[in-house]
């Protein structure tokens, strides 16, 4: 069984640019917890979390 932390960039979901509708470049960021997408044409950017959100901190 693989976890999101074991994901390679080839296993990440593809995304089309909201504006240009071309495939976006993708890379793992934030300790491999997020996928950062960048459009090669218009430089639109989007970041998506891999897996569930962490529980809120109790103060």
Buried (B, 14 or more C-beta within 10 A) or exposed (E): EEEBEEBEEEEBEEBEBEEBEEBBEBEBEEEEEBBBBBBEEEEBEBEEEBEEEEEEEEE
